[in-house]
Amino acid sequence: QVQLVESGGGLVQAGASLRLSCAGSGRTFSSNTMCWFRQAPGKEREFVAAISLSDGSTYYGDSVKGRFTISRGSARNTVYLQMNSLKPEDTAVYYCADARLESPVSESYSLAPLYDYWGQGTKVTVSS
């Protein structure tokens, strides 16, 4: 059974930074792709960023390019999302997900149905 656990969410002011973490357990993750999605109240789930655990290639959603950075942890079953210059429109529940997708990451990896396992989410609130 694969489990993904997110942490690091909270309430911050616009312009601040947060780092989210996603820790996976249950099997070997080295050849998979992990990603972050987010869902704001009343809106559809939105792709944020993805990373290949094998070659480190990344892909970002347009709304976060240049502000957010996804990275792998040294344990290779941990993924981080560094969020800088946060805006009120970044307010959402952020979900980590995992899929057996080969490297390199590409735009096609931004589709939620591709991902097999999901965490329960961590809430990020950005005040103006």
The first five atom37 places (N, CA, C, CB, O) and aatype in JSON, in Angstrom:
{
  "aatype": [5, 19, 5, 10, 19, 6, 15, 7, 7, 7, 10, 19, 5, 0, 7, 0, 15, 10, 1, 10, 15, 4, 0, 7, 15, 7, 1, 16, 13, 15, 15, 2, 16, 12, 4, 17, 13, 1, 5, 0, 14, 7, 11, 6, 1, 6, 13, 19, 0, 0, 9, 15, 10, 15, 3, 7, 15, 16, 18, 18, 7, 3, 15, 19, 11, 7, 1, 13, 16, 9, 15, 1, 7, 15, 0, 1, 2, 16, 19, 18, 10, 5, 12, 2, 15, 10, 11, 14, 6, 3, 16, 0, 19, 18, 18, 4, 0, 3, 0, 1, 10, 6, 15, 14, 19, 15, 6, 15, 18, 15, 10, 0, 14, 10, 18, 3, 18, 17, 7, 5, 7, 16, 11, 19, 16, 19, 15, 15],
  "atom_mask": [
    [1, 1, 1, 1, 1],
    [1, 1, 1, 1, 1],
    [1, 1, 1, 1, 1],
    [1, 1, 1, 1, 1],
    [1, 1, 1, 1, 1],
    [1, 1, 1, 1, 1],
    [1, 1, 1, 1, 1],
    [1, 1, 1, 0, 1],
    [1, 1, 1, 0, 1],
    [1, 1, 1, 0, 1],
    [1, 1, 1, 1, 1],
    [1, 1, 1, 1, 1],
    [1, 1, 1, 1, 1],
    [1, 1, 1, 1, 1],
    [1, 1, 1, 0, 1],
    [1, 1, 1, 1, 1],
    [1, 1, 1, 1, 1],
    [1, 1, 1, 1, 1],
    [1, 1, 1, 1, 1],
    [1, 1, 1, 1, 1],
    [1, 1, 1, 1, 1],
    [1, 1, 1, 1, 1],
    [1, 1, 1, 1, 1],
    [1, 1, 1, 0, 1],
    [1, 1, 1, 1, 1],
    [1, 1, 1, 0, 1],
    [1, 1, 1, 1, 1],
    [1, 1, 1, 1, 1],
    [1, 1, 1, 1, 1],
    [1, 1, 1, 1, 1],
    [1, 1, 1, 1, 1],
    [1, 1, 1, 1, 1],
    [1, 1, 1, 1, 1],
    [1, 1, 1, 1, 1],
    [1, 1, 1, 1, 1],
    [1, 1, 1, 1, 1],
    [1, 1, 1, 1, 1],
    [1, 1, 1, 1, 1],
    [1, 1, 1, 1, 1],
    [1, 1, 1, 1, 1],
    [1, 1, 1, 1, 1],
    [1, 1, 1, 0, 1],
    [1, 1, 1, 1, 1],
    [1, 1, 1, 1, 1],
    [1, 1, 1, 1, 1],
    [1, 1, 1, 1, 1],
    [1, 1, 1, 1, 1],
    [1, 1, 1, 1, 1],
    [1, 1, 1, 1, 1],
    [1, 1, 1, 1, 1],
    [1, 1, 1, 1, 1],
    [1, 1, 1, 1, 1],
    [1, 1, 1, 1, 1],
    [1, 1, 1, 1, 1],
    [1, 1, 1, 1, 1],
    [1, 1, 1, 0, 1],
    [1, 1, 1, 1, 1],
    [1, 1, 1, 1, 1],
    [1, 1, 1, 1, 1],
    [1, 1, 1, 1, 1],
    [1, 1, 1, 0, 1],
    [1, 1, 1, 1, 1],
    [1, 1, 1, 1, 1],
    [1, 1, 1, 1, 1],
    [1, 1, 1, 1, 1],
    [1, 1, 1, 0, 1],
    [1, 1, 1, 1, 1],
    [1, 1, 1, 1, 1],
    [1, 1, 1, 1, 1],
    [1, 1, 1, 1, 1],
    [1, 1, 1, 1, 1],
    [1, 1, 1, 1, 1],
    [1, 1, 1, 0, 1],
    [1, 1, 1, 1, 1],
    [1, 1, 1, 1, 1],
    [1, 1, 1, 1, 1],
    [1, 1, 1, 1, 1],
    [1, 1, 1, 1, 1],
    [1, 1, 1, 1, 1],
    [1, 1, 1, 1, 1],
    [1, 1, 1, 1, 1],
    [1, 1, 1, 1, 1],
    [1, 1, 1, 1, 1],
    [1, 1, 1, 1, 1],
    [1, 1, 1, 1, 1],
    [1, 1, 1, 1, 1],
    [1, 1, 1, 1, 1],
    [1, 1, 1, 1, 1],
    [1, 1, 1, 1, 1],
    [1, 1, 1, 1, 1],
    [1, 1, 1, 1, 1],
    [1, 1, 1, 1, 1],
    [1, 1, 1, 1, 1],
    [1, 1, 1, 1, 1],
    [1, 1, 1, 1, 1],
    [1, 1, 1, 1, 1],
    [1, 1, 1, 1, 1],
    [1, 1, 1, 1, 1],
    [1, 1, 1, 1, 1],
    [1, 1, 1, 1, 1],
    [1, 1, 1, 1, 1],
    [1, 1, 1, 1, 1],
    [1, 1, 1, 1, 1],
    [1, 1, 1, 1, 1],
    [1, 1, 1, 1, 1],
    [1, 1, 1, 1, 1],
    [1, 1, 1, 1, 1],
    [1, 1, 1, 1, 1],
    [1, 1, 1, 1, 1],
    [1, 1, 1, 1, 1],
    [1, 1, 1, 1, 1],
    [1, 1, 1, 1, 1],
    [1, 1, 1, 1, 1],
    [1, 1, 1, 1, 1],
    [1, 1, 1, 1, 1],
    [1, 1, 1, 1, 1],
    [1, 1, 1, 1, 1],
    [1, 1, 1, 1, 1],
    [1, 1, 1, 0, 1],
    [1, 1, 1, 1, 1],
    [1, 1, 1, 0, 1],
    [1, 1, 1, 1, 1],
    [1, 1, 1, 1, 1],
    [1, 1, 1, 1, 1],
    [1, 1, 1, 1, 1],
    [1, 1, 1, 1, 1],
    [1, 1, 1, 1, 1],
    [1, 1, 1, 1, 1]
  ],
  "atom_positions": [
    [[0.84, -1.19, 0.0], [0.0, 0.0, 0.0], [0.88, 1.25, 0.0], [-0.96, 0.0, 1.22], [1.69, 1.44, 0.91]],
    [[0.73, 2.09, -1.01], [1.49, 3.32, -1.11], [0.8, 4.4, -0.3], [1.66, 3.76, -2.57], [-0.41, 4.58, -0.38]],
    [[1.58, 5.12, 0.46], [1.04, 6.25, 1.22], [1.87, 7.5, 0.94], [1.02, 5.95, 2.73], [3.1, 7.44, 0.89]],
    [[1.18, 8.62, 0.75], [1.82, 9.91, 0.56], [1.31, 10.85, 1.63], [1.56, 10.48, -0.86], [0.1, 10.97, 1.83]],
    [[2.21, 11.5, 2.31], [1.83, 12.4, 3.39], [2.44, 13.77, 3.15], [2.28, 11.84, 4.77], [3.66, 13.92, 3.09]],
    [[1.58, 14.78, 3.01], [2.03, 16.15, 2.8], [2.13, 16.89, 4.13], [1.09, 16.88, 1.85], [1.43, 16.58, 5.09]],
    [[3.01, 17.87, 4.16], [3.12, 18.74, 5.33], [3.68, 20.08, 4.89], [4.02, 18.09, 6.43], [4.18, 20.23, 3.77]],
    [[3.59, 21.07, 5.79], [4.2, 22.37, 5.53], [3.25, 23.48, 5.19], [0.0, 0.0, 0.0], [3.67, 24.63, 5.04]],
    [[1.97, 23.17, 5.06], [1.0, 24.22, 4.75], [0.8, 25.16, 5.93], [0.0, 0.0, 0.0], [1.26, 24.89, 7.04]],
    [[0.11, 26.26, 5.67], [-0.17, 27.21, 6.74], [-0.74, 28.49, 6.21], [0.0, 0.0, 0.0], [-1.1, 28.6, 5.03]],
    [[-0.82, 29.48, 7.11], [-1.33, 30.81, 6.77], [-0.16, 31.78, 6.69], [-2.39, 31.28, 7.8], [0.59, 31.93, 7.65]],
    [[-0.01, 32.45, 5.55], [1.05, 33.43, 5.37], [0.49, 34.66, 4.66], [2.23, 32.82, 4.56], [-0.6, 34.63, 4.1]],
    [[1.28, 35.73, 4.7], [0.89, 36.94, 3.99], [1.43, 36.91, 2.57], [1.4, 38.19, 4.73], [2.38, 36.2, 2.26]],
    [[0.8, 37.69, 1.72], [1.26, 37.79, 0.34], [2.73, 38.21, 0.31], [0.39, 38.8, -0.45], [3.15, 39.08, 1.07]],
    [[3.48, 37.58, -0.57], [4.9, 37.85, -0.7], [5.79, 36.92, 0.1], [0.0, 0.0, 0.0], [7.0, 36.89, -0.11]],
    [[5.2, 36.18, 1.01], [5.98, 35.26, 1.84], [6.3, 33.97, 1.09], [5.21, 34.94, 3.13], [5.9, 33.78, -0.06]],
    [[7.03, 33.1, 1.77], [7.43, 31.81, 1.21], [6.98, 30.68, 2.13], [8.97, 31.75, 1.0], [6.82, 30.85, 3.34]],
    [[6.77, 29.52, 1.53], [6.48, 28.29, 2.26], [7.15, 27.15, 1.54], [4.94, 28.05, 2.39], [7.36, 27.2, 0.33]],
    [[7.49, 26.1, 2.28], [8.0, 24.89, 1.65], [7.12, 23.73, 2.08], [9.5, 24.63, 2.04], [6.97, 23.43, 3.26]],
    [[6.55, 23.08, 1.09], [5.75, 21.89, 1.33], [6.61, 20.65, 1.15], [4.54, 21.85, 0.38], [7.54, 20.62, 0.34]],
    [[6.29, 19.62, 1.93], [6.98, 18.34, 1.82], [5.98, 17.23, 1.54], [7.79, 18.04, 3.09], [4.84, 17.29, 1.99]],
    [[6.43, 16.24, 0.82], [5.62, 15.04, 0.56], [6.52, 13.84, 0.78], [5.01, 15.05, -0.89], [7.53, 13.67, 0.1]],
    [[6.14, 13.01, 1.74], [6.91, 11.81, 2.05], [6.12, 10.59, 1.62], [7.24, 11.74, 3.56], [4.97, 10.41, 2.01]],
    [[6.76, 9.75, 0.82], [6.11, 8.54, 0.35], [6.63, 7.31, 1.05], [0.0, 0.0, 0.0], [7.79, 7.27, 1.48]],
    [[5.78, 6.31, 1.18], [6.19, 5.03, 1.78], [5.41, 3.91, 1.14], [5.98, 5.04, 3.32], [4.36, 4.14, 0.52]],
    [[5.91, 2.7, 1.28], [5.17, 1.54, 0.81], [5.84, 0.76, -0.3], [0.0, 0.0, 0.0], [5.54, -0.42, -0.48]],
    [[6.75, 1.4, -1.06], [7.48, 0.68, -2.1], [8.65, 1.55, -2.55], [6.55, 0.33, -3.29], [8.86, 2.64, -2.03]],
    [[9.39, 1.07, -3.52], [10.51, 1.83, -4.06], [10.0, 2.84, -5.06], [11.53, 0.89, -4.73], [9.2, 2.51, -5.94]],
    [[10.45, 4.07, -4.93], [9.94, 5.16, -5.76], [10.91, 5.62, -6.84], [9.58, 6.32, -4.89], [10.59, 6.55, -7.58]],
    [[12.06, 5.02, -6.95], [13.12, 5.64, -7.71], [12.81, 5.88, -9.18], [14.33, 4.82, -7.61], [13.42, 6.76, -9.79]],
    [[11.89, 5.13, -9.76], [11.63, 5.29, -11.2], [10.34, 6.02, -11.49], [11.6, 3.95, -11.86], [9.86, 6.01, -12.63]],
    [[9.76, 6.66, -10.5], [8.47, 7.28, -10.7], [8.53, 8.78, -10.87], [7.58, 6.95, -9.56], [9.58, 9.41, -10.71]],
    [[7.37, 9.32, -11.2], [7.17, 10.76, -11.27], [6.27, 11.16, -10.12], [6.56, 11.18, -12.64], [5.24, 10.54, -9.88]],
    [[6.67, 12.19, -9.42], [5.83, 12.75, -8.37], [5.49, 14.19, -8.71], [6.54, 12.66, -7.0], [6.23, 14.87, -9.42]],
    [[4.36, 14.64, -8.2], [3.91, 15.97, -8.59], [3.1, 16.62, -7.49], [3.09, 15.9, -9.86], [2.78, 16.0, -6.47]],
    [[2.79, 17.87, -7.71], [1.88, 18.64, -6.86], [0.73, 19.17, -7.71], [2.64, 19.8, -6.15], [0.92, 19.71, -8.8]],
    [[-0.46, 19.01, -7.16], [-1.65, 19.67, -7.68], [-2.21, 20.54, -6.56], [-2.73, 18.63, -8.19], [-1.81, 20.41, -5.41]],
    [[-3.11, 21.41, -6.91], [-3.79, 22.21, -5.89], [-5.25, 22.39, -6.28], [-3.09, 23.58, -5.72], [-5.62, 22.34, -7.45]],
    [[-6.07, 22.61, -5.27], [-7.48, 22.84, -5.53], [-8.0, 23.93, -4.59], [-8.29, 21.52, -5.34], [-7.98, 23.78, -3.37]],
    [[-8.45, 25.0, -5.19], [-9.03, 26.1, -4.44], [-10.53, 25.86, -4.29], [-8.75, 27.45, -5.14], [-11.12, 25.13, -5.08]],
    [[-11.15, 26.46, -3.28], [-12.59, 26.26, -3.07], [-13.39, 26.64, -4.31], [-13.08, 27.09, -1.88], [-13.23, 27.72, -4.87]],
    [[-14.25, 25.71, -4.74], [-15.11, 25.97, -5.88], [-14.45, 25.87, -7.23], [0.0, 0.0, 0.0], [-15.06, 26.18, -8.25]],
    [[-13.17, 25.44, -7.25], [-12.45, 25.34, -8.52], [-11.98, 23.92, -8.76], [-11.26, 26.3, -8.55], [-11.95, 23.09, -7.85]],
    [[-11.6, 23.66, -10.02], [-11.1, 22.35, -10.36], [-9.65, 22.19, -9.88], [-11.19, 22.12, -11.88], [-8.94, 23.17, -9.63]],
    [[-9.25, 20.93, -9.77], [-7.86, 20.65, -9.37], [-6.93, 21.15, -10.47], [-7.65, 19.13, -9.1], [-7.17, 20.92, -11.66]],
    [[-5.88, 21.82, -10.06], [-4.94, 22.45, -10.99], [-3.54, 21.87, -10.82], [-4.9, 23.97, -10.78], [-3.06, 21.7, -9.7]],
    [[-2.91, 21.57, -11.94], [-1.53, 21.08, -11.91], [-0.58, 22.19, -11.49], [-1.12, 20.51, -13.28], [-0.69, 23.32, -11.95]],
    [[0.37, 21.84, -10.61], [1.36, 22.81, -10.14], [2.74, 22.49, -10.69], [1.39, 22.84, -8.62], [3.35, 23.32, -11.36]],
    [[3.25, 21.29, -10.4], [4.6, 20.93, -10.83], [4.79, 19.43, -10.74], [5.66, 21.67, -9.98], [4.12, 18.76, -9.95]],
    [[5.71, 18.92, -11.54], [6.05, 17.5, -11.51], [7.55, 17.32, -11.6], [5.34, 16.74, -12.65], [8.25, 18.17, -12.16]],
    [[8.04, 16.21, -11.05], [9.46, 15.91, -11.1], [9.66, 14.41, -11.28], [10.18, 16.4, -9.82], [8.93, 13.6, -10.71]],
    [[10.63, 14.05, -12.09], [11.01, 12.66, -12.24], [11.99, 12.3, -11.13], [11.63, 12.39, -13.64], [12.98, 13.0, -10.93]],
    [[11.72, 11.21, -10.42], [12.62, 10.78, -9.36], [13.88, 10.14, -9.92], [11.9, 9.8, -8.43], [14.85, 9.96, -9.18]],
    [[13.9, 9.81, -11.18], [15.08, 9.16, -11.75], [16.07, 10.17, -12.34], [14.67, 8.18, -12.81], [17.27, 10.06, -12.08]],
    [[15.58, 11.14, -13.13], [16.54, 12.07, -13.74], [16.38, 13.51, -13.28], [16.4, 12.01, -15.24], [17.14, 14.39, -13.7]],
    [[15.39, 13.77, -12.42], [15.22, 15.11, -11.88], [14.6, 16.12, -12.81], [0.0, 0.0, 0.0], [14.52, 17.3, -12.48]],
    [[14.15, 15.69, -13.98], [13.53, 16.64, -14.9], [12.24, 17.16, -14.28], [13.26, 15.99, -16.28], [11.58, 16.45, -13.52]],
    [[11.87, 18.39, -14.61], [10.72, 19.04, -14.02], [9.84, 19.7, -15.07], [11.17, 20.07, -13.0], [10.25, 19.97, -16.19]],
    [[8.61, 19.95, -14.65], [7.67, 20.7, -15.49], [6.74, 21.46, -14.55], [6.87, 19.75, -16.47], [6.32, 20.93, -13.52]],
    [[6.41, 22.71, -14.91], [5.61, 23.57, -14.07], [4.36, 24.08, -14.78], [6.44, 24.73, -13.59], [4.34, 24.26, -16.0]],
    [[3.33, 24.31, -13.98], [2.16, 24.99, -14.51], [2.47, 26.46, -14.74], [0.0, 0.0, 0.0], [3.32, 27.03, -14.06]],
    [[1.79, 27.07, -15.68], [2.1, 28.45, -16.06], [1.92, 29.42, -14.89], [1.21, 28.88, -17.21], [2.66, 30.4, -14.79]],
    [[0.97, 29.16, -14.02], [0.67, 30.12, -12.96], [1.74, 30.16, -11.87], [-0.66, 29.78, -12.33], [1.75, 31.09, -11.06]],
    [[2.64, 29.18, -11.84], [3.65, 29.14, -10.77], [5.07, 29.22, -11.3], [3.49, 27.88, -9.96], [6.01, 29.27, -10.51]],
    [[5.25, 29.24, -12.6], [6.6, 29.3, -13.18], [7.35, 30.53, -12.68], [6.53, 29.31, -14.71], [6.82, 31.64, -12.66]],
    [[8.59, 30.29, -12.27], [9.42, 31.38, -11.78], [9.24, 31.69, -10.31], [0.0, 0.0, 0.0], [10.03, 32.43, -9.74]],
    [[8.2, 31.13, -9.67], [7.96, 31.37, -8.24], [8.09, 30.1, -7.42], [6.57, 31.96, -8.03], [8.57, 30.14, -6.28]],
    [[7.69, 28.97, -7.97], [7.71, 27.69, -7.26], [8.82, 26.82, -7.81], [6.35, 26.97, -7.36], [9.15, 26.88, -9.0]],
    [[9.4, 26.0, -6.94], [10.43, 25.05, -7.35], [10.14, 23.7, -6.72], [11.85, 25.54, -6.95], [9.98, 23.59, -5.51]],
    [[10.08, 22.67, -7.56], [9.9, 21.31, -7.07], [11.26, 20.62, -7.04], [8.89, 20.51, -7.97], [12.08, 20.83, -7.94]],
    [[11.51, 19.82, -6.02], [12.81, 19.16, -5.9], [12.65, 17.81, -5.22], [13.81, 20.04, -5.13], [11.64, 17.53, -4.57]],
    [[13.68, 16.97, -5.39], [13.7, 15.66, -4.74], [14.46, 15.75, -3.44], [14.31, 14.59, -5.66], [15.41, 16.53, -3.31]],
    [[14.04, 14.93, -2.48], [14.82, 14.81, -1.27], [15.94, 13.81, -1.45], [0.0, 0.0, 0.0], [15.95, 13.06, -2.42]],
    [[16.87, 13.79, -0.52], [18.0, 12.86, -0.6], [17.55, 11.43, -0.47], [19.02, 13.18, 0.47], [18.22, 10.53, -0.98]],
    [[16.44, 11.17, 0.18], [15.92, 9.82, 0.36], [15.23, 9.31, -0.89], [14.97, 9.78, 1.53], [14.92, 8.12, -0.96]],
    [[14.96, 10.17, -1.89], [14.33, 9.85, -3.17], [12.9, 9.38, -3.04], [15.12, 8.8, -3.87], [12.3, 9.02, -4.06]],
    [[12.31, 9.36, -1.87], [10.87, 9.16, -1.75], [10.23, 10.37, -1.12], [10.55, 7.89, -0.93], [9.11, 10.31, -0.61]],
    [[10.96, 11.48, -1.14], [10.47, 12.75, -0.61], [10.59, 13.82, -1.67], [11.25, 13.15, 0.66], [11.6, 13.94, -2.36]],
    [[9.55, 14.59, -1.79], [9.51, 15.67, -2.77], [9.12, 16.96, -2.04], [8.51, 15.36, -3.93], [8.3, 16.95, -1.12]],
    [[9.74, 18.05, -2.47], [9.47, 19.34, -1.86], [8.89, 20.3, -2.89], [10.75, 19.92, -1.24], [9.12, 20.17, -4.1]],
    [[8.14, 21.26, -2.4], [7.67, 22.36, -3.23], [8.0, 23.66, -2.51], [6.12, 22.24, -3.53], [7.36, 24.01, -1.52]],
    [[9.0, 24.34, -3.01], [9.36, 25.64, -2.47], [8.52, 26.7, -3.15], [10.88, 25.94, -2.65], [8.56, 26.85, -4.37]],
    [[7.75, 27.43, -2.37], [6.83, 28.43, -2.92], [7.27, 29.81, -2.46], [5.37, 28.14, -2.48], [7.24, 30.12, -1.27]],
    [[7.66, 30.64, -3.4], [8.1, 32.0, -3.1], [7.12, 33.01, -3.7], [9.52, 32.24, -3.65], [6.33, 32.69, -4.58]],
    [[7.2, 34.23, -3.2], [6.35, 35.32, -3.71], [4.89, 34.89, -3.78], [6.83, 35.77, -5.1], [4.22, 35.06, -4.81]],
    [[4.41, 34.33, -2.7], [3.05, 33.81, -2.68], [2.02, 34.91, -2.87], [2.79, 33.07, -1.37], [2.18, 36.04, -2.41]],
    [[0.95, 34.55, -3.56], [-0.14, 35.47, -3.86], [-1.44, 34.92, -3.27], [-0.28, 35.69, -5.39], [-1.56, 33.72, -3.05]],
    [[-2.42, 35.78, -3.02], [-3.7, 35.27, -2.51], [-4.31, 34.2, -3.41], [-4.69, 36.41, -2.34], [-4.99, 33.29, -2.93]],
    [[-4.07, 34.29, -4.7], [-4.63, 33.29, -5.62], [-3.94, 31.94, -5.53], [-4.54, 33.79, -7.03], [-4.37, 30.99, -6.17]],
    [[-2.86, 31.85, -4.74], [-2.22, 30.56, -4.49], [-2.92, 29.8, -3.36], [-0.74, 30.76, -4.14], [-2.58, 28.65, -3.09]],
    [[-3.88, 30.43, -2.72], [-4.62, 29.77, -1.65], [-5.35, 28.55, -2.18], [-5.62, 30.74, -1.0], [-6.13, 28.64, -3.13]],
    [[-5.09, 27.39, -1.56], [-5.67, 26.13, -2.02], [-5.22, 25.01, -1.08], [-5.25, 25.82, -3.49], [-4.36, 25.2, -0.22]],
    [[-5.81, 23.85, -1.28], [-5.27, 22.64, -0.68], [-4.32, 22.04, -1.7], [-6.41, 21.61, -0.28], [-4.67, 21.84, -2.86]],
    [[-3.11, 21.76, -1.25], [-2.07, 21.24, -2.13], [-1.93, 19.73, -1.91], [-0.71, 21.95, -1.89], [-1.8, 19.26, -0.78]],
    [[-1.98, 19.01, -3.02], [-1.92, 17.55, -2.98], [-0.66, 17.05, -3.68], [-3.16, 16.95, -3.64], [-0.24, 17.57, -4.72]],
    [[-0.07, 16.04, -3.07], [1.04, 15.33, -3.68], [0.5, 14.08, -4.35], [2.14, 14.98, -2.61], [-0.44, 13.46, -3.85]],
    [[1.07, 13.71, -5.48], [0.62, 12.52, -6.19], [1.81, 11.82, -6.83], [-0.43, 12.87, -7.26], [2.87, 12.41, -7.03]],
    [[1.6, 10.55, -7.15], [2.67, 9.7, -7.65], [2.16, 8.83, -8.8], [3.24, 8.81, -6.52], [1.03, 8.37, -8.78]],
    [[3.01, 8.63, -9.79], [2.64, 7.76, -10.91], [3.87, 7.08, -11.48], [1.91, 8.57, -12.0], [4.99, 7.6, -11.38]],
    [[3.66, 5.92, -12.06], [4.75, 5.2, -12.71], [4.9, 5.71, -14.13], [4.51, 3.67, -12.69], [4.5, 5.06, -15.1]],
    [[5.47, 6.9, -14.23], [5.72, 7.55, -15.51], [7.22, 7.72, -15.69], [4.98, 8.91, -15.6], [7.91, 8.16, -14.77]],
    [[7.7, 7.38, -16.87], [9.14, 7.42, -17.09], [9.63, 8.84, -17.39], [9.52, 6.49, -18.23], [8.87, 9.71, -17.82]],
    [[10.91, 9.03, -17.15], [11.54, 10.31, -17.45], [11.77, 10.43, -18.94], [12.85, 10.47, -16.68], [11.8, 9.43, -19.65]],
    [[11.94, 11.68, -19.43], [11.82, 12.94, -18.69], [10.37, 13.38, -18.55], [12.62, 14.04, -19.37], [9.49, 12.96, -19.29]],
    [[10.15, 14.26, -17.56], [8.83, 14.82, -17.36], [8.51, 15.75, -18.53], [8.74, 15.58, -16.01], [9.39, 16.44, -19.06]],
    [[7.24, 15.76, -18.92], [6.81, 16.63, -20.01], [5.45, 17.21, -19.7], [6.79, 15.86, -21.34], [4.83, 16.89, -18.69]],
    [[4.99, 18.06, -20.6], [3.69, 18.72, -20.42], [2.56, 17.7, -20.25], [3.39, 19.63, -21.61], [1.59, 17.97, -19.54]],
    [[2.68, 16.55, -20.89], [1.62, 15.54, -20.82], [1.45, 14.97, -19.42], [1.92, 14.41, -21.78], [0.44, 14.33, -19.13]],
    [[2.42, 15.2, -18.55], [2.36, 14.68, -17.18], [1.55, 15.57, -16.26], [3.75, 14.5, -16.61], [1.5, 15.34, -15.05]],
    [[0.9, 16.59, -16.8], [0.12, 17.52, -15.99], [-1.34, 17.1, -15.83], [0.18, 18.89, -16.61], [-2.14, 17.86, -15.29]],
    [[-1.68, 15.91, -16.27], [-3.06, 15.44, -16.21], [-3.29, 14.59, -14.97], [-3.41, 14.63, -17.47], [-2.6, 13.59, -14.76]],
    [[-4.24, 14.99, -14.15], [-4.49, 14.31, -12.88], [-4.81, 12.82, -13.02], [-5.62, 14.99, -12.17], [-4.36, 12.03, -12.18]],
    [[-5.56, 12.39, -14.03], [-5.89, 10.95, -14.13], [-4.67, 10.04, -14.32], [-6.83, 10.73, -15.27], [-4.78, 8.83, -14.14]],
    [[-3.5, 10.62, -14.68], [-2.31, 9.79, -14.84], [-1.76, 9.3, -13.51], [-1.24, 10.57, -15.58], [-1.01, 8.32, -13.47]],
    [[-2.12, 9.96, -12.44], [-1.5, 9.68, -11.14], [-2.32, 8.67, -10.35], [-1.36, 10.97, -10.34], [-3.54, 8.77, -10.23]],
    [[-1.59, 7.69, -9.8], [-2.22, 6.55, -9.15], [-2.49, 6.76, -7.67], [-1.38, 5.34, -9.32], [-3.48, 6.28, -7.13]],
    [[-1.59, 7.48, -7.03], [-1.68, 7.62, -5.58], [-1.65, 9.09, -5.2], [-0.54, 6.87, -4.88], [-0.93, 9.89, -5.79]],
    [[-2.47, 9.42, -4.2], [-2.62, 10.81, -3.77], [-2.55, 10.9, -2.25], [-3.95, 11.4, -4.27], [-2.99, 10.0, -1.53]],
    [[-1.98, 12.01, -1.78], [-2.03, 12.29, -0.36], [-3.34, 12.95, 0.01], [0.0, 0.0, 0.0], [-4.19, 13.18, -0.86]],
    [[-3.51, 13.27, 1.27], [-4.76, 13.87, 1.74], [-4.75, 15.39, 1.65], [-5.03, 13.46, 3.16], [-5.79, 16.03, 1.85]],
    [[-3.59, 15.97, 1.35], [-3.51, 17.4, 1.12], [-3.07, 18.2, 2.33], [0.0, 0.0, 0.0], [-3.23, 17.79, 3.48]],
    [[-2.49, 19.37, 2.04], [-2.12, 20.32, 3.08], [-2.61, 21.69, 2.62], [-0.56, 20.32, 3.34], [-2.46, 22.06, 1.46]],
    [[-3.21, 22.44, 3.54], [-3.86, 23.68, 3.18], [-2.89, 24.86, 3.25], [-5.06, 23.93, 4.09], [-2.16, 25.02, 4.23]],
    [[-2.92, 25.66, 2.2], [-2.13, 26.88, 2.14], [-3.08, 28.05, 1.98], [-1.09, 26.83, 0.97], [-3.9, 28.09, 1.06]],
    [[-2.96, 29.01, 2.88], [-3.79, 30.21, 2.81], [-2.87, 31.43, 2.75], [-4.75, 30.3, 4.04], [-2.0, 31.61, 3.6]],
    [[-3.07, 32.25, 1.73], [-2.26, 33.45, 1.55], [-3.17, 34.66, 1.7], [-1.54, 33.45, 0.15], [-4.1, 34.85, 0.92]],
    [[-2.89, 35.46, 2.69], [-3.71, 36.65, 2.93], [-3.12, 37.86, 2.22], [-3.83, 36.93, 4.43], [-1.91, 37.95, 2.01]],
    [[-3.99, 38.78, 1.85], [-3.54, 39.98, 1.12], [-3.16, 41.1, 2.06], [-4.63, 40.45, 0.17], [-2.77, 42.18, 1.61]]
  ]
}
